[in-house]
Amino acid sequence: MSHENLTVVLHAKGDLRLENRPVPEPGPDEVLLQMHSVGICGSDVHYWQHGRIGDFVLTKPMVLGHEASGRVVKVGSAVQHLKVGDRVAIEPGVPRHVDEQVKNGRYNLSPTIFFCATPPDDGNLSQYYKHSANFCYKLPDNVTYEEGALIEPLSVGIHACRRGGVTLGSTVLICGAGPIGLVCLLVAKAMGASKVVITDLFPERLTMAKELGADFQLTVKKEDGAQQLAKSVDDLLGAQPHITIECTGAESCIQTAIYATRSGGVVVLVGLGSEMATVPLINAAVREVDIRGVFRYCNTWPMAIAMLASGKVNVKPLVTHRFPLQQAIAAFETTRQGLGIKVMLKCDQNDQDP
């Protein structure tokens, strides 16, 4: 095993470095992974540019990366279900305590959860990384490492669609056609949504959405009014959608989401914007439109793997750029500029394949 462990470390706002760190030693319940593919998320870029997201503030150097897959190279003494050579996808959130939320199966809400690349916890954008074996999921032979890494964003889509109650025949509005809007689209269609409308400011993103199965695309302009957009959605579908999944965090889009959703329907808030937002809450209340939040995901990896292995969902077109780990700074710059959709870092020098 190589003693080099090239790692992408954020030291402070704007200070991103590639450095060599010791190869970690797995504990009894952990596995050591040789990392293969790690996607760059908007949150990674946000920490780099701003040094914080909400209450999560960078106070010491932190390894970035949380959309990842790799190969088991060492197994802890108590691990039964994995062996050296297994290809795995990594679920980045690992509960530290069996608290009330964990007992209820909503472990994503545990206040003490470990989560890759969320201060103060290190991520996995490195050549070698150790992780709880219980949160490493074996990949079937027909699922690539890159697909394994994309299970993380795909999980946000699964959790959002579950929270919204997407089912056979649902009509769905998705606000925002970035990576998360697109995975919500893929999952909504796989769960049986009959019609999906997706909105974005950028026509090129909507072109990709169309290729991925969106029934209607709506290009929005910054000056468009929320009620006007809601009417456009109604006109496209022939009725108001049962469910709206809001993936931008923009105040105007949350307003549109509420106005657009049919009475008795559900608005799911996935995108994170400013802490306070002025929204037509009374409109939602008198029409019994439920507003539901999303915080990451839970219990999604098995479903995601099944969706990919069966061919029900194809995430491969989401990867538009690839960089070797050594070019991580250029890869982050590509994501910051909003080029393409998903930028993938390749961590294994001897295997740069998807």
SERO-4910 file (N, C-alpha, C, O; in steps of 0.05 Angstrom, whole numbers):
BEGIN
 pado doro    nc1    nc2    nc3   cac1   cac2   cac3    cc1    cc2    cc3    oc1    oc2    oc3
  Met    A     17    -24      0      0      0      0     18     25      0     38     27     14
  Ser    A     10     44    -16     25     69    -18     24     84      9      4     82     23
  His    A     46     97     16     46    113     41     38    142     35     36    158     53
  Glu    A     34    147     10     25    174      3     -6    175      5    -20    157     -3
  Asn    A    -16    197     17    -45    200     20    -52    229     13    -57    246     31
  Leu    A    -51    235    -13    -57    262    -22    -86    269    -14   -105    254    -19
  Thr    A    -89    293     -2   -115    300     10   -121    330      4   -103    347      4
  Val    A   -147    335     -1   -155    363     -6   -165    375     20   -186    367     31
  Val    A   -151    396     30   -156    407     56   -163    437     54   -148    452     41
  Leu    A   -185    445     66   -193    473     68   -182    484     94   -191    476    116
  His    A   -163    502     92   -151    513    117   -166    537    128   -168    540    152
  Ala    A   -176    553    111   -192    576    119   -208    585     94   -203    575     72
  Lys    A   -226    604     97   -241    614     74   -222    622     52   -203    638     55
  Gly    A   -226    610     28   -209    617      5   -182    603      4   -167    606    -16
  Asp    A   -176    587     25   -149    574     26   -152    544     24   -153    530     44
  Leu    A   -152    535     -1   -155    506     -7   -128    495    -15   -114    506    -32
  Arg    A   -119    473     -2    -93    461     -8    -94    431    -12   -111    417     -2
  Leu    A    -74    422    -28    -70    394    -32    -46    387    -14    -25    398    -17
  Glu    A    -50    368      4    -27    361     22    -27    331     27    -47    317     24
  Asn    A     -3    322     35      0    293     41     -5    289     71      6    302     88
  Arg    A    -23    270     77    -30    263    104    -24    234    109    -23    218     90
  Pro    A    -21    226    135    -16    197    140    -40    180    132    -63    189    133
  Val    A    -34    155    123    -56    137    117    -69    128    143    -54    119    161
  Pro    A    -95    132    147   -107    125    173   -109     95    178   -108     79    160
  Glu    A   -111     88    203   -113     60    212   -142     56    220   -152     69    238
  Pro    A   -156     36    208   -184     32    215   -188     20    243   -172      3    251
  Gly    A   -209     29    257   -216     18    283   -230     -9    279   -234    -17    256
  Pro    A   -239    -22    300   -251    -48    299   -276    -49    280   -281    -69    266
  Asp    A   -292    -27    281   -317    -27    265   -314    -11    239   -334     -3    227
  Glu    A   -290     -6    231   -285     11    208   -271     -4    185   -260    -26    190
  Val    A   -272      8    162   -256     -3    139   -238     20    128   -246     43    129
  Leu    A   -215     13    118   -198     32    104   -204     29     75   -204      7     64
  Leu    A   -209     52     62   -216     52     33   -195     65     17   -184     86     25
  Gln    A   -189     54     -6   -174     68    -26   -195     83    -43   -211     70    -57
  Met    A   -195    109    -41   -217    125    -54   -214    123    -85   -192    123    -95
  His    A   -236    123    -98   -236    122   -127   -248    147   -140   -235    161   -155
  Ser    A   -274    152   -134   -287    175   -146   -301    192   -124   -315    181   -107
  Val    A   -297    218   -125   -309    236   -106   -321    260   -121   -306    274   -135
  Gly    A   -346    264   -119   -359    287   -132   -356    312   -116   -354    311    -91
  Ile    A   -355    335   -130   -354    361   -116   -383    371   -113   -398    373   -133
  Cys    A   -390    378    -89   -417    388    -83   -417    419    -79   -396    430    -73
  Gly    A   -439    431    -84   -441    460    -80   -434    468    -51   -423    490    -47
  Ser    A   -438    450    -32   -431    457     -4   -401    458      0   -391    475     15
  Asp    A   -386    440    -14   -357    441    -13   -347    468    -22   -330    480    -10
  Val    A   -358    477    -45   -350    503    -56   -358    526    -38   -343    545    -35
  His    A   -381    523    -25   -391    544     -7   -372    547     17   -366    570     25
  Tyr    A   -364    525     29   -345    526     51   -319    539     42   -307    556     56
  Trp    A   -310    532     18   -285    544      7   -288    574      3   -270    589     10
  Gln    A   -310    583     -7   -314    611    -13   -321    628     11   -314    651     13
  His    A   -336    616     30   -347    632     52   -338    623     80   -341    638     99
  Gly    A   -327    598     82   -317    589    108   -339    580    127   -333    573    150
  Arg    A   -364    580    118   -386    571    135   -411    566    119   -414    576     97
  Ile    A   -429    549    130   -456    547    120   -474    548    144   -475    529    160
  Gly    A   -489    569    147   -507    573    170   -491    571    196   -472    587    200
  Asp    A   -498    553    214   -485    550    240   -460    533    239   -445    531    258
  Phe    A   -455    521    216   -431    504    213   -408    521    203   -407    529    180
  Val    A   -389    527    222   -368    546    216   -341    532    217   -335    517    235
  Leu    A   -324    538    196   -297    526    195   -280    540    215   -275    564    214
  Thr    A   -269    525    235   -252    537    255   -224    525    254   -205    536    266
  Lys    A   -221    503    240   -194    490    237   -194    476    210   -215    472    198
  Pro    A   -170    469    200   -169    456    174   -187    432    172   -189    416    191
  Met    A   -201    429    149   -220    407    145   -217    395    117   -214    409     97
  Val    A   -217    369    116   -217    355     91   -244    357     78   -265    353     91
  Leu    A   -245    364     52   -271    367     38   -279    340     26   -265    320     28
  Gly    A   -303    339     14   -313    315      0   -332    298     16   -325    290     38
  His    A   -355    292      4   -374    274     17   -391    257     -2   -408    242      6
  Glu    A   -386    260    -29   -400    244    -49   -380    224    -60   -365    230    -78
  Ala    A   -379    200    -48   -355    184    -53   -359    154    -55   -378    143    -44
  Ser    A   -340    141    -68   -339    112    -69   -309    103    -70   -292    119    -77
  Gly    A   -305     78    -62   -277     68    -62   -276     38    -58   -297     25    -59
  Arg    A   -252     28    -54   -247     -1    -52   -235     -7    -24   -217      7    -15
  Val    A   -246    -27    -12   -237    -35     15   -208    -46     12   -203    -65     -3
  Val    A   -190    -35     28   -162    -45     28   -154    -56     55   -133    -70     58
  Lys    A   -170    -51     76   -164    -61    103   -190    -62    118   -207    -44    116
  Val    A   -193    -83    134   -219    -87    148   -214    -88    178   -196   -102    187
  Gly    A   -230    -74    193   -228    -74    223   -236   -102    234   -250   -117    221
  Ser    A   -226   -107    258   -228   -134    269   -257   -144    273   -262   -168    273
  Ala    A   -276   -125    277   -304   -133    283   -322   -132    258   -346   -138    260
  Val    A   -310   -125    235   -327   -122    211   -332   -150    198   -313   -165    193
  Gln    A   -357   -156    194   -365   -182    183   -373   -182    153   -367   -200    138
  His    A   -386   -160    145   -400   -160    119   -383   -149     96   -392   -150     73
  Leu    A   -359   -140    101   -342   -130     80   -315   -144     80   -306   -153    101
  Lys    A   -302   -145     57   -276   -158     55   -258   -141     37   -268   -124     22
  Val    A   -232   -145     38   -213   -131     21   -220   -135     -8   -226   -158    -16
  Gly    A   -221   -114    -23   -228   -115    -52   -257   -108    -58   -263   -102    -81
  Asp    A   -274   -107    -38   -302    -99    -42   -303    -69    -52   -289    -52    -41
  Arg    A   -320    -64    -71   -325    -37    -81   -349    -26    -66   -370    -39    -65
  Val    A   -346     -3    -54   -368      7    -37   -375     37    -43   -358     52    -52
  Ala    A   -400     43    -37   -409     71    -36   -410     79     -7   -417     63     10
  Ile    A   -403    104     -1   -401    114     26   -424    132     33   -429    152     20
  Glu    A   -439    125     54   -459    143     65   -444    161     85   -433    151    105
  Pro    A   -443    187     81   -425    205     96   -435    212    124   -419    222    140
  Gly    A   -460    206    130   -471    213    157   -472    189    175   -487    170    169
  Val    A   -457    189    197   -456    166    215   -463    175    243   -449    192    255
  Pro    A   -485    165    255   -493    173    282   -471    165    302   -459    144    300
  Arg    A   -467    183    321   -447    177    342   -461    164    366   -448    149    381
  His    A   -486    170    371   -501    160    394   -528    149    386   -539    157    366
  Val    A   -537    129    401   -564    118    397   -584    136    412   -593    129    434
  Asp    A   -590    159    400   -608    178    414   -637    174    403   -642    155    388
  Glu    A   -655    191    411   -683    188    404   -688    187    374   -703    171    364
  Gln    A   -673    205    359   -677    206    330   -667    180    317   -679    170    298
  Val    A   -645    170    327   -634    145    316   -653    122    321   -658    106    303
  Lys    A   -664    121    345   -683    100    352   -708    101    334   -720     81    327
  Asn    A   -716    126    326   -739    129    309   -733    125    280   -752    126    263
  Gly    A   -708    119    273   -701    115    245   -696    140    229   -692    139    205
  Arg    A   -696    163    243   -690    188    230   -663    198    239   -660    220    250
  Tyr    A   -643    181    234   -616    187    245   -603    212    233   -584    223    245
  Asn    A   -613    221    210   -602    245    198   -607    269    216   -594    290    214
  Leu    A   -627    267    234   -634    290    252   -619    288    279   -623    305    296
  Ser    A   -603    268    283   -588    265    308   -569    289    311   -553    295    293
  Pro    A   -571    304    333   -555    328    336   -525    324    337   -509    342    333
  Thr    A   -517    299    344   -488    294    346   -477    277    323   -454    267    325
  Ile    A   -491    275    301   -483    258    279   -456    267    267   -451    291    265
  Phe    A   -439    247    260   -415    253    245   -424    257    216   -440    241    205
  Phe    A   -413    278    202   -419    281    174   -395    291    159   -383    312    166
  Cys    A   -387    276    139   -363    283    123   -364    312    113   -384    321    102
  Ala    A   -342    326    117   -338    353    106   -359    373    116   -367    391    102
  Thr    A   -368    369    141   -384    389    155   -369    395    181   -365    377    198
  Pro    A   -360    420    186   -344    426    209   -357    414    235   -381    417    239
  Pro    A   -340    401    252   -311    398    250   -302    372    237   -279    364    239
  Asp    A   -320    358    224   -314    330    214   -301    331    187   -310    345    169
  Asp    A   -279    315    184   -265    313    158   -281    297    138   -295    278    145
  Gly    A   -278    305    112   -290    290     90   -271    269     79   -252    261     92
  Asn    A   -277    260     54   -262    238     43   -249    243     16   -244    225      1
  Leu    A   -243    268     11   -229    275    -14   -199    271    -11   -184    289     -7
  Ser    A   -192    245    -13   -164    237     -7   -159    210    -21   -178    198    -32
  Gln    A   -135    201    -20   -129    175    -32   -137    152    -14   -146    131    -24
  Tyr    A   -135    156     12   -143    136     32   -160    149     53   -155    171     61
  Tyr    A   -180    134     61   -200    145     81   -212    122     96   -218    101     85
  Lys    A   -215    126    123   -229    105    139   -257    114    146   -262    137    150
  His    A   -275     94    146   -303    100    151   -317     77    166   -308     54    164
  Ser    A   -338     84    180   -354     63    193   -364     42    172   -376     50    152
  Ala    A   -358     17    177   -365     -4    158   -395     -6    154   -404    -13    132
  Asn    A   -410      0    175   -440     -1    173   -451     19    153   -473     16    144
  Phe    A   -435     39    146   -444     60    128   -429     59    101   -427     79     87
  Cys    A   -418     35     96   -406     30     70   -423      8     57   -426    -14     68
  Tyr    A   -432     13     33   -451     -6     20   -438    -18     -5   -428     -4    -23
  Lys    A   -438    -44     -6   -425    -59    -28   -440    -52    -54   -464    -53    -56
  Leu    A   -424    -47    -75   -436    -40   -101   -438    -66   -118   -419    -82   -119
  Pro    A   -460    -70   -132   -462    -93   -150   -442    -88   -173   -434    -66   -179
  Asp    A   -435   -110   -187   -415   -108   -209   -423    -90   -231   -406    -78   -244
  Asn    A   -450    -86   -236   -458    -69   -258   -463    -40   -250   -474    -25   -266
  Val    A   -454    -33   -226   -456     -5   -218   -427      6   -215   -411     -5   -200
  Thr    A   -421     27   -230   -394     38   -230   -387     53   -204   -405     60   -189
  Tyr    A   -361     59   -200   -353     76   -178   -366    103   -179   -375    114   -158
  Glu    A   -367    115   -203   -379    142   -205   -409    141   -198   -419    160   -185
  Glu    A   -423    121   -207   -451    118   -199   -453    115   -168   -471    126   -156
  Gly    A   -433    101   -157   -432     97   -128   -429    124   -114   -442    129    -93
  Ala    A   -412    141   -125   -408    168   -113   -433    185   -116   -439    201    -99
  Leu    A   -447    181   -138   -472    197   -143   -496    188   -127   -517    201   -127
  Ile    A   -493    166   -112   -514    158    -94   -519    179    -73   -542    182    -63
  Glu    A   -499    194    -66   -502    215    -45   -522    236    -55   -542    241    -41
  Pro    A   -517    250    -77   -538    269    -86   -564    255    -94   -586    266    -89
  Leu    A   -563    231   -105   -587    216   -111   -604    212    -86   -629    212    -87
  Ser    A   -591    208    -64   -605    203    -38   -621    228    -30   -642    225    -18
  Val    A   -611    251    -36   -626    276    -30   -652    276    -45   -673    283    -35
  Gly    A   -651    267    -71   -675    265    -87   -694    244    -76   -718    249    -76
  Ile    A   -684    221    -68   -701    200    -57   -715    210    -31   -739    207    -28
  His    A   -699    222    -14   -711    232     12   -731    254      7   -752    254     19
  Ala    A   -726    272    -12   -744    293    -19   -770    282    -31   -792    291    -23
  Cys    A   -768    263    -48   -792    251    -61   -808    235    -40   -833    234    -41
  Arg    A   -794    221    -22   -808    207      0   -823    227     17   -846    223     24
  Arg    A   -810    249     25   -822    269     42   -846    282     28   -865    290     42
  Gly    A   -844    284      2   -866    296    -13   -889    277    -19   -911    285    -26
  Gly    A   -884    251    -16   -904    231    -22   -908    226    -51   -930    219    -60
  Val    A   -887    229    -67   -888    224    -96   -895    194   -100   -883    176    -89
  Thr    A   -915    189   -117   -924    162   -123   -935    160   -151   -935    180   -166
  Leu    A   -946    137   -159   -957    133   -185   -978    155   -192   -997    158   -177
  Gly    A   -974    169   -214   -993    188   -223   -990    216   -211  -1005    234   -218
  Ser    A   -970    220   -193   -966    247   -182   -957    266   -204   -943    259   -222
  Thr    A   -966    291   -201   -955    313   -218   -937    329   -200   -944    336   -177
  Val    A   -913    336   -211   -893    348   -194   -881    373   -207   -875    372   -231
  Leu    A   -877    394   -192   -861    417   -200   -835    417   -186   -834    414   -161
  Ile    A   -813    420   -200   -786    421   -188   -775    449   -195   -772    456   -218
  Cys    A   -768    464   -174   -756    491   -178   -726    488   -176   -715    481   -155
  Gly    A   -713    493   -199   -683    492   -200   -674    466   -214   -682    444   -206
  Ala    A   -658    469   -234   -648    446   -250   -618    443   -247   -604    435   -266
  Gly    A   -607    449   -223   -580    442   -217   -578    412   -210   -597    398   -215
  Pro    A   -555    403   -200   -552    374   -194   -575    363   -177   -584    341   -182
  Ile    A   -583    378   -156   -604    367   -138   -632    367   -151   -647    348   -148
  Gly    A   -638    388   -166   -663    389   -181   -665    365   -201   -686    353   -204
  Leu    A   -642    360   -214   -641    338   -233   -644    310   -221   -657    293   -232
  Val    A   -632    306   -197   -636    280   -184   -664    277   -174   -676    255   -174
  Cys    A   -676    299   -165   -705    298   -157   -722    291   -180   -742    276   -177
  Leu    A   -715    301   -204   -730    294   -229   -727    264   -234   -747    251   -239
  Leu    A   -703    254   -234   -698    225   -239   -714    207   -220   -726    188   -229
  Val    A   -713    214   -195   -726    198   -174   -757    200   -177   -771    180   -175
  Ala    A   -767    225   -181   -796    229   -184   -807    211   -206   -828    199   -204
  Lys    A   -793    211   -229   -802    195   -252   -800    165   -245   -818    150   -252
  Ala    A   -779    157   -232   -776    129   -224   -797    120   -204   -805     97   -204
  Met    A   -807    139   -187   -827    132   -168   -856    134   -179   -875    129   -165
  Gly    A   -857    141   -204   -884    140   -217   -897    166   -224   -920    166   -233
  Ala    A   -883    188   -220   -895    214   -227   -902    214   -256   -887    206   -274
  Ser    A   -927    223   -262   -936    222   -290   -927    247   -306   -921    244   -330
  Lys    A   -926    270   -293   -916    294   -306   -899    310   -287   -905    314   -264
  Val    A   -876    319   -298   -857    335   -282   -851    361   -298   -842    359   -321
  Val    A   -856    384   -285   -847    410   -295   -822    418   -280   -822    415   -255
  Ile    A   -802    428   -294   -778    437   -280   -771    465   -290   -774    472   -313
  Thr    A   -763    483   -271   -757    511   -277   -727    517   -272   -715    505   -255
  Asp    A   -717    536   -287   -690    546   -281   -686    572   -296   -700    579   -315
  Leu    A   -666    587   -287   -658    612   -301   -642    606   -327   -642    622   -345
  Phe    A   -628    583   -327   -610    577   -349   -621    556   -368   -626    533   -360
  Pro    A   -625    564   -393   -637    545   -413   -620    520   -417   -632    498   -422
  Glu    A   -593    522   -415   -577    498   -419   -582    476   -398   -580    452   -403
  Arg    A   -588    485   -373   -595    466   -352   -622    452   -359   -625    428   -354
  Leu    A   -640    467   -370   -666    456   -377   -664    436   -400   -680    417   -403
  Thr    A   -644    441   -418   -639    422   -440   -632    395   -428   -642    374   -437
  Met    A   -614    395   -409   -606    370   -395   -630    357   -381   -634    333   -382
  Ala    A   -647    374   -368   -671    364   -355   -689    350   -374   -701    329   -368
  Lys    A   -692    361   -398   -709    349   -418   -698    321   -426   -713    302   -429
  Glu    A   -671    320   -430   -659    295   -437   -662    274   -415   -663    250   -420
  Leu    A   -664    283   -390   -667    264   -367   -696    257   -362   -702    242   -343
  Gly    A   -715    268   -377   -742    259   -375   -763    279   -366   -786    272   -361
  Ala    A   -755    305   -362   -775    325   -354   -796    328   -377   -789    330   -400
  Asp    A   -821    329   -369   -843    332   -388   -845    361   -398   -852    366   -421
  Phe    A   -840    380   -380   -842    408   -387   -819    423   -375   -811    417   -352
  Gln    A   -808    443   -390   -786    460   -379   -796    489   -380   -808    497   -400
  Leu    A   -791    503   -359   -800    531   -358   -776    549   -351   -765    547   -329
  Thr    A   -767    566   -370   -745    584   -365   -757    608   -350   -775    621   -360
  Val    A   -745    614   -327   -754    637   -311   -735    660   -314   -711    656   -318
  Lys    A   -745    684   -310   -728    708   -309   -730    719   -281   -750    716   -267
  Lys    A   -708    733   -273   -707    744   -246   -731    762   -239   -740    763   -216
  Glu    A   -742    776   -260   -763    795   -255   -791    782   -255   -811    796   -249
  Asp    A   -793    756   -261   -819    743   -262   -832    743   -234   -818    738   -214
  Gly    A   -858    749   -233   -872    748   -207   -879    719   -200   -884    702   -217
  Ala    A   -881    714   -173   -886    687   -163   -913    677   -173   -916    654   -181
  Gln    A   -934    694   -171   -961    685   -179   -963    681   -209   -978    663   -219
  Gln    A   -948    697   -224   -948    695   -253   -935    668   -261   -945    654   -279
  Leu    A   -913    661   -248   -900    635   -253   -918    612   -245   -919    592   -259
  Ala    A   -931    615   -223   -950    594   -214   -971    589   -235   -979    566   -240
  Lys    A   -981    610   -247  -1001    607   -269   -989    593   -293  -1002    577   -306
  Ser    A   -964    600   -300   -950    587   -322   -948    557   -318   -952    541   -337
  Val    A   -943    548   -293   -941    520   -286   -968    507   -290   -970    485   -302
  Asp    A   -989    520   -280  -1016    510   -282  -1023    506   -312  -1035    486   -320
  Asp    A  -1016    526   -328  -1022    525   -357  -1008    501   -371  -1019    488   -388
  Leu    A   -982    497   -363   -967    475   -375   -979    447   -368   -982    430   -385
  Leu    A   -986    444   -342   -996    418   -333  -1025    414   -339  -1035    391   -340
  Gly    A  -1040    436   -342  -1069    434   -344  -1082    433   -317  -1107    432   -315
  Ala    A  -1066    434   -296  -1076    435   -268  -1052    441   -250  -1029    440   -259
  Gln    A  -1058    448   -225  -1036    453   -207  -1022    426   -199  -1036    406   -197
  Pro    A   -996    426   -194   -983    401   -186   -991    392   -158   -997    408   -141
  His    A   -990    366   -154   -995    355   -127   -973    362   -108   -977    367    -84
  Ile    A   -948    362   -119   -924    365   -102   -905    384   -115   -900    383   -140
  Thr    A   -893    402   -100   -872    419   -110   -846    414    -93   -847    414    -69
  Ile    A   -824    410   -107   -799    405    -94   -781    429   -100   -773    433   -123
  Glu    A   -775    445    -80   -761    471    -83   -731    466    -78   -724    460    -55
  Cys    A   -715    469    -99   -686    462    -96   -667    486    -98   -643    482   -101
  Thr    A   -677    511    -97   -660    534   -101   -654    549    -75   -632    559    -71
  Gly    A   -673    549    -56   -669    565    -32   -675    594    -35   -675    610    -16
  Ala    A   -681    603    -60   -687    631    -65   -716    637    -55   -734    622    -60
  Glu    A   -718    660    -42   -743    668    -30   -766    669    -51   -788    659    -46
  Ser    A   -760    680    -75   -781    682    -96   -790    655   -105   -813    651   -112
  Cys    A   -772    635   -105   -779    608   -113   -796    594    -92   -814    578    -99
  Ile    A   -791    599    -67   -808    588    -45   -836    599    -48   -856    585    -44
  Gln    A   -838    625    -54   -864    638    -59   -878    624    -82   -902    617    -80
  Thr    A   -864    620   -104   -876    607   -128   -885    579   -120   -907    571   -128
  Ala    A   -869    564   -105   -875    537    -97   -902    536    -83   -918    518    -88
  Ile    A   -906    554    -64   -931    555    -49   -955    562    -67   -976    548    -67
  Tyr    A   -953    583    -82   -975    591   -100   -981    570   -121  -1005    566   -128
  Ala    A   -961    556   -130   -965    537   -152   -978    511   -144   -992    498   -159
  Thr    A   -973    502   -119   -982    476   -110  -1012    475   -105  -1024    494    -94
  Arg    A  -1025    453   -114  -1054    452   -111  -1062    449    -81  -1046    440    -65
  Ser    A  -1086    457    -75  -1096    455    -47  -1095    426    -38  -1102    408    -53
  Gly    A  -1086    423    -13  -1083    396     -2  -1057    383    -11  -1052    360     -3
  Gly    A  -1040    397    -26  -1015    386    -36   -992    390    -16   -996    398      7
  Val    A   -968    385    -26   -944    387     -9   -922    403    -22   -917    399    -46
  Val    A   -910    421     -7   -885    434    -16   -862    423      0   -862    423     25
  Val    A   -841    414    -14   -817    403     -1   -795    423     -5   -788    430    -27
  Leu    A   -783    432     17   -761    452     16   -734    438     18   -727    427     40
  Val    A   -720    437     -4   -694    424     -5   -671    444     -5   -652    442     10
  Gly    A   -674    465    -22   -654    486    -24   -651    502      1   -671    508     14
  Leu    A   -627    510      7   -622    526     31   -613    555     23   -594    558      9
  Gly    A   -629    574     32   -622    602     27   -617    617     53   -605    606     71
  Ser    A   -626    641     55   -622    657     79   -641    646    101   -661    633     96
  Glu    A   -633    652    126   -648    641    149   -677    649    150   -695    634    156
  Met    A   -682    675    142   -709    685    142   -719    688    114   -704    696     96
  Ala    A   -745    682    109   -757    685     83   -786    695     86   -800    686    104
  Thr    A   -793    714     69   -821    724     69   -836    707     49   -831    709     25
  Val    A   -855    691     58   -870    673     41   -900    675     47   -908    683     69
  Pro    A   -917    668     27   -946    670     31   -957    646     49   -970    628     39
  Leu    A   -950    647     74   -956    626     93   -986    622     96   -996    599     98
  Ile    A  -1001    644     97  -1030    642    101  -1043    630     77  -1063    615     80
  Asn    A  -1033    636     53  -1043    623     29  -1041    593     31  -1059    578     25
  Ala    A  -1017    584     41  -1013    555     44  -1031    544     66  -1043    522     63
  Ala    A  -1035    559     87  -1051    549    110  -1080    545    102  -1092    525    108
  Val    A  -1092    565     90  -1120    564     84  -1126    543     62  -1149    534     59
  Arg    A  -1105    536     46  -1109    515     25  -1098    488     34  -1097    469     18
  Glu    A  -1090    486     59  -1079    461     70  -1056    450     53  -1054    426     48
  Val    A  -1039    468     45  -1014    460     31   -993    455     53   -985    474     67
  Asp    A   -984    430     55   -964    423     75   -937    432     66   -930    428     42
  Ile    A   -921    443     84   -893    451     77   -875    433     94   -876    434    118
  Arg    A   -858    418     80   -841    399     93   -811    404     87   -804    410     64
  Gly    A   -795    403    107   -766    407    104   -752    382     97   -762    360    101
  Val    A   -727    385     88   -710    362     82   -682    369     94   -671    390     88
  Phe    A   -672    351    110   -644    353    119   -629    328    111   -631    307    124
  Arg    A   -614    331     90   -598    308     79   -617    285     72   -633    287     53
  Tyr    A   -614    262     86   -629    238     79   -624    217    100   -607    220    117
  Cys    A   -640    196    100   -635    172    117   -647    148    103   -668    149     90
  Asn    A   -634    125    107   -644     99     96   -649    100     66   -669     90     57
  Thr    A   -630    112     52   -634    115     23   -614     98      6   -620     92    -17
  Trp    A   -591     91     17   -571     77      1   -581     51    -11   -576     46    -35
  Pro    A   -594     33      4   -604      8     -8   -623     13    -32   -620      0    -52
  Met    A   -641     32    -29   -659     38    -51   -644     49    -74   -650     42    -97
  Ala    A   -625     67    -69   -610     80    -91   -594     58   -107   -594     59   -131
  Ile    A   -582     40    -92   -566     19   -105   -585      1   -122   -578     -6   -145
  Ala    A   -608     -5   -112   -628    -21   -127   -637     -7   -152   -640    -19   -173
  Met    A   -642     19   -150   -650     36   -173   -629     36   -195   -635     33   -218
  Leu    A   -604     38   -187   -582     39   -206   -577     12   -219   -574     10   -243
  Ala    A   -576     -9   -202   -570    -36   -211   -592    -46   -231   -586    -61   -249
  Ser    A   -617    -38   -226   -639    -47   -243   -642    -31   -268   -657    -38   -286
  Gly    A   -628     -8   -269   -631      9   -293   -654     28   -292   -660     42   -311
  Lys    A   -669     28   -269   -692     46   -265   -684     76   -266   -699     93   -274
  Val    A   -659     81   -258   -648    108   -257   -621    108   -270   -604     91   -265
  Asn    A   -616    128   -287   -590    131   -300   -578    158   -292   -587    179   -301
  Val    A   -557    157   -275   -545    182   -266   -520    189   -282   -508    210   -278
  Lys    A   -511    171   -300   -486    175   -314   -484    202   -329   -463    214   -329
  Pro    A   -506    211   -342   -504    237   -356   -498    261   -338   -491    282   -349
  Leu    A   -501    258   -312   -496    281   -294   -467    288   -293   -460    311   -288
  Val    A   -449    269   -297   -420    274   -295   -411    287   -321   -411    275   -343
  Thr    A   -403    313   -320   -395    327   -344   -365    334   -344   -354    340   -365
  His    A   -352    333   -321   -323    338   -320   -310    319   -301   -321    310   -281
  Arg    A   -285    311   -309   -269    293   -292   -241    305   -289   -230    315   -308
  Phe    A   -230    304   -265   -203    313   -260   -188    293   -242   -201    281   -224
  Pro    A   -162    288   -247   -147    272   -228   -145    288   -201   -145    313   -201
  Leu    A   -142    274   -179   -141    287   -153   -120    309   -152   -123    329   -139
  Gln    A    -97    304   -166    -75    323   -167    -84    351   -178    -72    371   -172
  Gln    A   -106    351   -193   -116    377   -205   -141    386   -190   -159    399   -202
  Ala    A   -143    380   -164   -167    387   -148   -174    417   -149   -197    424   -150
  Ile    A   -154    434   -148   -159    463   -146   -174    472   -172   -193    487   -171
  Ala    A   -164    461   -195   -177    468   -221   -206    457   -221   -224    469   -233
  Ala    A   -209    433   -210   -236    421   -209   -255    438   -192   -278    442   -200
  Phe    A   -246    448   -170   -262    465   -153   -269    491   -167   -292    501   -165
  Glu    A   -250    502   -182   -255    526   -197   -276    522   -218   -293    539   -223
  Thr    A   -275    499   -231   -295    491   -251   -323    491   -239   -342    502   -251
  Thr    A   -326    479   -215   -352    478   -202   -361    506   -193   -384    513   -196
  Arg    A   -342    522   -183   -348    549   -174   -360    566   -197   -378    582   -193
  Gln    A   -349    562   -221   -358    577   -244   -385    567   -255   -396    579   -273
  Gly    A   -395    545   -243   -421    534   -252   -419    520   -279   -440    518   -293
  Leu    A   -396    511   -287   -393    497   -313   -402    469   -310   -396    455   -291
  Gly    A   -418    459   -330   -427    432   -329   -446    427   -306   -458    445   -295
  Ile    A   -448    401   -299   -466    394   -277   -450    383   -253   -448    395   -232
  Lys    A   -439    358   -257   -424    346   -235   -395    342   -243   -389    330   -263
  Val    A   -378    353   -226   -349    350   -230   -340    327   -212   -345    327   -188
  Met    A   -326    308   -224   -317    284   -209   -286    284   -207   -272    287   -226
  Leu    A   -277    279   -182   -248    277   -178   -241    247   -177   -254    231   -163
  Lys    A   -219    240   -191   -210    212   -193   -186    209   -175   -165    221   -180
  Cys    A   -189    193   -154   -169    191   -132   -148    169   -135   -128    169   -122
  Asp    A   -154    149   -153   -137    127   -157   -121    131   -183   -132    129   -205
  Gln    A    -95    136   -180    -78    142   -203    -78    119   -223    -75    123   -247
  Asn    A    -81     94   -214    -80     70   -231   -107     63   -243   -109     44   -259
  Asp    A   -128     77   -235   -155     71   -246   -171     96   -248   -184    105   -229
  Gln    A   -170    109   -271   -184    134   -276   -211    130   -290   -224    149   -298
  Asp    A   -218    105   -294   -244     98   -307   -267    107   -290   -264    111   -266
  Pro    A   -291    110   -302   -315    116   -286   -321     95   -265   -340     98   -250
***
